Amino acid sequence: ASMINQLLKLPLTIMSCPVFQVDCYDSVKGSAHDYGAFSLSGEYIAFQKYVGKILLLYLTELNALQNSLRTDRLVILGFPCNQFGKQEPGQNSEILQGIKYVRPGGGYVPNFQLFQKGDVNGENEQQIYTFLKNSCPPVVETFGDTTRLFWSPLKIHDIKWNFEKFLVNPQGKPVMRWFHRTNVSTVKNDIIRYMRKNRNG
């Protein structure tokens, strides 16, 4: 009993454990198709062109996922961002060369639509990300090392690091959000399960 009493006197640290995937809110107003973004070549792409497609929006490379889920129902959209540890410092004209030769390197060429670099959090965040974040609960409520986060103000629904992903249904409604450390195979399985469950929509 004395050992239990001693343990009870120790300070308790409560850690916020991430949820690796959350379902988005059912009552979302608006649609991802109401937005758009500029491609790396400077062409404005209205997301209206993706009506009827399942969209996976994320911040960094996912060639393997695109290859393994080859289907005309899924479109992967990539949004480079420099707000997390300044990991994307180059100009838009340098992004393709950077990912081909530096990170991830090895001749990597994306096989999906990449957009111009932009903010996903803070005062200058892209409107599509305001919509996505307001449509889904956060996957974790705490922030990591705030000295490596380059935006303000910090908000609970913010994207916490590169690699967070959002899945949008063919009608433009966000349906899933993944924690940045979620294994790509888990994301793939979640998408396959969603596509099987929603074959007609």
LOTI-882920 format. One record per residue (C-alpha): residue number from 1; chain; x, y negated, z. Coordinates in pm, whole numbers, plus 32768, in hexadecimal, padded with zeros to 4 digits. Each point is the difference from the previous one (the first is absolute). Layout:
# LOTI-882920
<site nr="NUM" kette="A" X="X" Y="Y" Z="Z"/>
...
# end
This chain:
# LOTI-882920
<site nr="1" kette="A" X="8000" Y="8000" Z="8000"/>
<site nr="2" kette="A" X="8121" Y="7F11" Z="8047"/>
<site nr="3" kette="A" X="8081" Y="8031" Z="7E9B"/>
<site nr="4" kette="A" X="7EAA" Y="7FA2" Z="7F72"/>
<site nr="5" kette="A" X="7FF2" Y="7ECE" Z="80E1"/>
<site nr="6" kette="A" X="8158" Y="7F95" Z="7F84"/>
<site nr="7" kette="A" X="7F97" Y="802F" Z="7E95"/>
<site nr="8" kette="A" X="7EC6" Y="7F33" Z="8039"/>
<site nr="9" kette="A" X="80D6" Y="7EDE" Z="807B"/>
<site nr="10" kette="A" X="80D0" Y="7FF4" Z="7EC0"/>
<site nr="11" kette="A" X="7FAE" Y="7EE4" Z="7F0E"/>
<site nr="12" kette="A" X="7F18" Y="806D" Z="7EEB"/>
<site nr="13" kette="A" X="804D" Y="7F9F" Z="7E9A"/>
<site nr="14" kette="A" X="7EDE" Y="8010" Z="7F0F"/>
<site nr="15" kette="A" X="8067" Y="8016" Z="7E96"/>
<site nr="16" kette="A" X="7F22" Y="7FB8" Z="7EDA"/>
<site nr="17" kette="A" X="8009" Y="8135" Z="7F26"/>
<site nr="18" kette="A" X="7FB3" Y="7FC8" Z="7E92"/>
<site nr="19" kette="A" X="7EDF" Y="80A4" Z="7F53"/>
<site nr="20" kette="A" X="8087" Y="8077" Z="7EB4"/>
<site nr="21" kette="A" X="7EBF" Y="7FC8" Z="7F3C"/>
<site nr="22" kette="A" X="7EC5" Y="7F3B" Z="8048"/>
<site nr="23" kette="A" X="7EB9" Y="7FEF" Z="7F44"/>
<site nr="24" kette="A" X="7F99" Y="7EA2" Z="7F98"/>
<site nr="25" kette="A" X="7EC3" Y="7F4E" Z="8070"/>
<site nr="26" kette="A" X="7EBA" Y="8066" Z="7F54"/>
<site nr="27" kette="A" X="7F72" Y="7E9F" Z="7FFE"/>
<site nr="28" kette="A" X="8106" Y="7F5B" Z="7F20"/>
<site nr="29" kette="A" X="7F83" Y="7ED1" Z="7F40"/>
<site nr="30" kette="A" X="8096" Y="7FC7" Z="7EA8"/>
<site nr="31" kette="A" X="80DB" Y="80DE" Z="7F2B"/>
<site nr="32" kette="A" X="816F" Y="802A" Z="7FAD"/>
<site nr="33" kette="A" X="7F90" Y="7FC8" Z="7E99"/>
<site nr="34" kette="A" X="7FC3" Y="7E92" Z="8059"/>
<site nr="35" kette="A" X="817A" Y="7FC9" Z="8011"/>
<site nr="36" kette="A" X="8131" Y="801B" Z="7F22"/>
<site nr="37" kette="A" X="8178" Y="7FCD" Z="7FFD"/>
<site nr="38" kette="A" X="811E" Y="7FA9" Z="7F17"/>
<site nr="39" kette="A" X="80D2" Y="811B" Z="7F71"/>
<site nr="40" kette="A" X="817B" Y="7FE6" Z="8006"/>
<site nr="41" kette="A" X="7FEF" Y="7F86" Z="7E97"/>
<site nr="42" kette="A" X="7F1D" Y="7EE0" Z="806A"/>
<site nr="43" kette="A" X="7EB9" Y="8089" Z="7F74"/>
<site nr="44" kette="A" X="7ED0" Y="7FCA" Z="80DF"/>
<site nr="45" kette="A" X="7F4B" Y="814A" Z="8034"/>
<site nr="46" kette="A" X="7E9A" Y="7FE5" Z="807C"/>
<site nr="47" kette="A" X="7FAB" Y="812E" Z="80D5"/>
<site nr="48" kette="A" X="7EAF" Y="800B" Z="7F4F"/>
<site nr="49" kette="A" X="80B8" Y="80D8" Z="7F01"/>
<site nr="50" kette="A" X="8014" Y="8113" Z="8109"/>
<site nr="51" kette="A" X="7E87" Y="8024" Z="8035"/>
<site nr="52" kette="A" X="7FB7" Y="8175" Z="8013"/>
<site nr="53" kette="A" X="8164" Y="8058" Z="806E"/>
<site nr="54" kette="A" X="8081" Y="8061" Z="8156"/>
<site nr="55" kette="A" X="8114" Y="7F0B" Z="805D"/>
<site nr="56" kette="A" X="8129" Y="8038" Z="80E6"/>
<site nr="57" kette="A" X="809C" Y="7EB4" Z="8062"/>
<site nr="58" kette="A" X="8151" Y="8003" Z="80AA"/>
<site nr="59" kette="A" X="8140" Y="7F3B" Z="8022"/>
<site nr="60" kette="A" X="8112" Y="80E4" Z="7F7D"/>
<site nr="61" kette="A" X="8054" Y="8124" Z="7F1B"/>
<site nr="62" kette="A" X="7F27" Y="8136" Z="7FDC"/>
<site nr="63" kette="A" X="8065" Y="80A4" Z="7EB8"/>
<site nr="64" kette="A" X="7FEB" Y="8160" Z="808F"/>
<site nr="65" kette="A" X="7E9D" Y="7FC6" Z="8075"/>
<site nr="66" kette="A" X="7F99" Y="7F71" Z="7EAF"/>
<site nr="67" kette="A" X="809B" Y="812E" Z="7F50"/>
<site nr="68" kette="A" X="7F5F" Y="8101" Z="80E2"/>
<site nr="69" kette="A" X="7EA7" Y="7F5E" Z="7FF1"/>
<site nr="70" kette="A" X="7FFC" Y="7FC8" Z="7E88"/>
<site nr="71" kette="A" X="7E96" Y="7FB2" Z="7FBE"/>
<site nr="72" kette="A" X="7F42" Y="7EF4" Z="7F47"/>
<site nr="73" kette="A" X="7F3B" Y="7FC0" Z="8142"/>
<site nr="74" kette="A" X="8126" Y="7F7F" Z="80D1"/>
<site nr="75" kette="A" X="80C5" Y="7EC1" Z="7FBD"/>
<site nr="76" kette="A" X="8127" Y="7F9E" Z="80DD"/>
<site nr="77" kette="A" X="8047" Y="7E8D" Z="8025"/>
<site nr="78" kette="A" X="8148" Y="7F87" Z="8099"/>
<site nr="79" kette="A" X="8032" Y="7EB2" Z="80B0"/>
<site nr="80" kette="A" X="816B" Y="7FA7" Z="8056"/>
<site nr="81" kette="A" X="801F" Y="7F32" Z="813E"/>
<site nr="82" kette="A" X="8124" Y="7F5D" Z="80B8"/>
<site nr="83" kette="A" X="7F58" Y="7FD2" Z="8154"/>
<site nr="84" kette="A" X="808C" Y="813B" Z="80A1"/>
<site nr="85" kette="A" X="8171" Y="7FE7" Z="8053"/>
<site nr="86" kette="A" X="8037" Y="7F33" Z="7EC2"/>
<site nr="87" kette="A" X="8013" Y="814A" Z="7F3F"/>
<site nr="88" kette="A" X="7F90" Y="7F69" Z="7EB2"/>
<site nr="89" kette="A" X="80D5" Y="7EC4" Z="7FE0"/>
<site nr="90" kette="A" X="801F" Y="7FF2" Z="7E85"/>
<site nr="91" kette="A" X="7F3B" Y="7F32" Z="7F08"/>
<site nr="92" kette="A" X="7EE5" Y="80A5" Z="7F3E"/>
<site nr="93" kette="A" X="80E8" Y="8021" Z="7ED5"/>
<site nr="94" kette="A" X="80F4" Y="80CA" Z="80D8"/>
<site nr="95" kette="A" X="7F0D" Y="80F4" Z="80A1"/>
<site nr="96" kette="A" X="8008" Y="810E" Z="7EF4"/>
<site nr="97" kette="A" X="817D" Y="7FF9" Z="7FF1"/>
<site nr="98" kette="A" X="8012" Y="8005" Z="817B"/>
<site nr="99" kette="A" X="7F2C" Y="8136" Z="8025"/>
<site nr="100" kette="A" X="80AA" Y="80AA" Z="7EDA"/>
<site nr="101" kette="A" X="8165" Y="7FD1" Z="807E"/>
<site nr="102" kette="A" X="7FF1" Y="7FAA" Z="8174"/>
<site nr="103" kette="A" X="7ECE" Y="806E" Z="80C3"/>
<site nr="104" kette="A" X="7FA0" Y="8110" Z="7FC9"/>
<site nr="105" kette="A" X="80FF" Y="7FFD" Z="7EE1"/>
<site nr="106" kette="A" X="8068" Y="812C" Z="7F32"/>
<site nr="107" kette="A" X="7F56" Y="7F7B" Z="7EC6"/>
<site nr="108" kette="A" X="7EAA" Y="7FE6" Z="80A8"/>
<site nr="109" kette="A" X="7EF7" Y="7F6E" Z="7F17"/>
<site nr="110" kette="A" X="7E9E" Y="7FD3" Z="8089"/>
<site nr="111" kette="A" X="7EEE" Y="80B8" Z="7F45"/>
<site nr="112" kette="A" X="7EE9" Y="7F20" Z="8085"/>
<site nr="113" kette="A" X="7F9A" Y="7E91" Z="7FF2"/>
<site nr="114" kette="A" X="80E7" Y="7F18" Z="80C4"/>
<site nr="115" kette="A" X="7F97" Y="7E9E" Z="8052"/>
<site nr="116" kette="A" X="80C8" Y="7ECA" Z="8053"/>
<site nr="117" kette="A" X="8092" Y="7FE2" Z="8159"/>
<site nr="118" kette="A" X="7F1B" Y="7F54" Z="80F7"/>
<site nr="119" kette="A" X="7F99" Y="7FE8" Z="816B"/>
<site nr="120" kette="A" X="7F15" Y="8101" Z="8096"/>
<site nr="121" kette="A" X="7FEA" Y="7F56" Z="8156"/>
<site nr="122" kette="A" X="7FFA" Y="7E9D" Z="8083"/>
<site nr="123" kette="A" X="7F93" Y="7EB0" Z="7F7B"/>
<site nr="124" kette="A" X="805D" Y="804D" Z="7E95"/>
<site nr="125" kette="A" X="7F86" Y="8168" Z="7FEC"/>
<site nr="126" kette="A" X="7F69" Y="8074" Z="7EB9"/>
<site nr="127" kette="A" X="7E84" Y="7FFE" Z="8003"/>
<site nr="128" kette="A" X="7FEB" Y="8172" Z="7FAE"/>
<site nr="129" kette="A" X="80BC" Y="804D" Z="8142"/>
<site nr="130" kette="A" X="7F21" Y="7F1D" Z="80CE"/>
<site nr="131" kette="A" X="7EDB" Y="80C9" Z="7F77"/>
<site nr="132" kette="A" X="80A5" Y="8153" Z="803C"/>
<site nr="133" kette="A" X="806E" Y="7FB1" Z="8164"/>
<site nr="134" kette="A" X="7EA9" Y="7F77" Z="805D"/>
<site nr="135" kette="A" X="7F62" Y="813B" Z="7F72"/>
<site nr="136" kette="A" X="80BE" Y="80FB" Z="80D7"/>
<site nr="137" kette="A" X="8063" Y="801C" Z="816D"/>
<site nr="138" kette="A" X="8174" Y="7FE7" Z="804D"/>
<site nr="139" kette="A" X="80BF" Y="8149" Z="8006"/>
<site nr="140" kette="A" X="80C6" Y="7F84" Z="812C"/>
<site nr="141" kette="A" X="7FC5" Y="7ED1" Z="80DC"/>
<site nr="142" kette="A" X="8167" Y="7FB1" Z="805F"/>
<site nr="143" kette="A" X="8113" Y="7F5E" Z="7F34"/>
<site nr="144" kette="A" X="8160" Y="8086" Z="7FEC"/>
<site nr="145" kette="A" X="8132" Y="7F21" Z="8015"/>
<site nr="146" kette="A" X="7F68" Y="7EAA" Z="7FBA"/>
<site nr="147" kette="A" X="8157" Y="7F73" Z="7FA3"/>
<site nr="148" kette="A" X="7FDF" Y="80D2" Z="7EC0"/>
<site nr="149" kette="A" X="7EA2" Y="7F85" Z="7FAA"/>
<site nr="150" kette="A" X="7FF3" Y="7EC6" Z="7F2A"/>
<site nr="151" kette="A" X="7EA6" Y="7F66" Z="8017"/>
<site nr="152" kette="A" X="7F1C" Y="7F4C" Z="80ED"/>
<site nr="153" kette="A" X="7F14" Y="800D" Z="80A5"/>
<site nr="154" kette="A" X="800E" Y="8170" Z="8062"/>
<site nr="155" kette="A" X="7EA2" Y="809B" Z="7FFB"/>
<site nr="156" kette="A" X="7F88" Y="8152" Z="807D"/>
<site nr="157" kette="A" X="7F8D" Y="8073" Z="7EA4"/>
<site nr="158" kette="A" X="814D" Y="7FA3" Z="7F5C"/>
<site nr="159" kette="A" X="80CC" Y="80FB" Z="7F3F"/>
<site nr="160" kette="A" X="8113" Y="8060" Z="80F3"/>
<site nr="161" kette="A" X="810D" Y="8075" Z="7F09"/>
<site nr="162" kette="A" X="8040" Y="8066" Z="7E96"/>
<site nr="163" kette="A" X="7F62" Y="8148" Z="7F90"/>
<site nr="164" kette="A" X="7EA4" Y="7FBA" Z="8090"/>
<site nr="165" kette="A" X="7EFF" Y="806E" Z="7F00"/>
<site nr="166" kette="A" X="7E8F" Y="7FC3" Z="7FB8"/>
<site nr="167" kette="A" X="7F13" Y="80DB" Z="7F36"/>
<site nr="168" kette="A" X="7EE4" Y="7F50" Z="7F47"/>
<site nr="169" kette="A" X="7ED7" Y="80BC" Z="7F70"/>
<site nr="170" kette="A" X="7F86" Y="7FDA" Z="7E96"/>
<site nr="171" kette="A" X="7F06" Y="7EF4" Z="806F"/>
<site nr="172" kette="A" X="8118" Y="7F2C" Z="8094"/>
<site nr="173" kette="A" X="7FBF" Y="8050" Z="8170"/>
<site nr="174" kette="A" X="812F" Y="8053" Z="80D9"/>
<site nr="175" kette="A" X="7FD6" Y="815A" Z="809A"/>
<site nr="176" kette="A" X="814D" Y="805B" Z="80A6"/>
<site nr="177" kette="A" X="8135" Y="7F5B" Z="808F"/>
<site nr="178" kette="A" X="8145" Y="80B2" Z="805B"/>
<site nr="179" kette="A" X="8111" Y="7FB3" Z="80FF"/>
<site nr="180" kette="A" X="814D" Y="7FAE" Z="7F5B"/>
<site nr="181" kette="A" X="80A9" Y="813A" Z="8089"/>
<site nr="182" kette="A" X="7EF6" Y="80EE" Z="7F82"/>
<site nr="183" kette="A" X="80A0" Y="8114" Z="7F35"/>
<site nr="184" kette="A" X="7FB1" Y="7FE2" Z="7E8B"/>
<site nr="185" kette="A" X="7F84" Y="8169" Z="8001"/>
<site nr="186" kette="A" X="7EFA" Y="7F9C" Z="8104"/>
<site nr="187" kette="A" X="7F94" Y="7EDA" Z="7F28"/>
<site nr="188" kette="A" X="7FEC" Y="80E6" Z="7ED4"/>
<site nr="189" kette="A" X="7F2B" Y="80FF" Z="80BC"/>
<site nr="190" kette="A" X="7F19" Y="7EED" Z="8080"/>
<site nr="191" kette="A" X="7FD2" Y="7F7D" Z="7E9C"/>
<site nr="192" kette="A" X="7FBF" Y="815C" Z="7F73"/>
<site nr="193" kette="A" X="7F02" Y="8043" Z="8114"/>
<site nr="194" kette="A" X="7F57" Y="7EB1" Z="7FB8"/>
<site nr="195" kette="A" X="7FF7" Y="8041" Z="7E88"/>
<site nr="196" kette="A" X="7F6B" Y="815C" Z="8031"/>
<site nr="197" kette="A" X="7EF8" Y="7F7C" Z="80EE"/>
<site nr="198" kette="A" X="7FA9" Y="7EE1" Z="7F13"/>
<site nr="199" kette="A" X="8016" Y="80A4" Z="7EA9"/>
<site nr="200" kette="A" X="7EEC" Y="7F26" Z="7F71"/>
<site nr="201" kette="A" X="8061" Y="7EB3" Z="8092"/>
# end
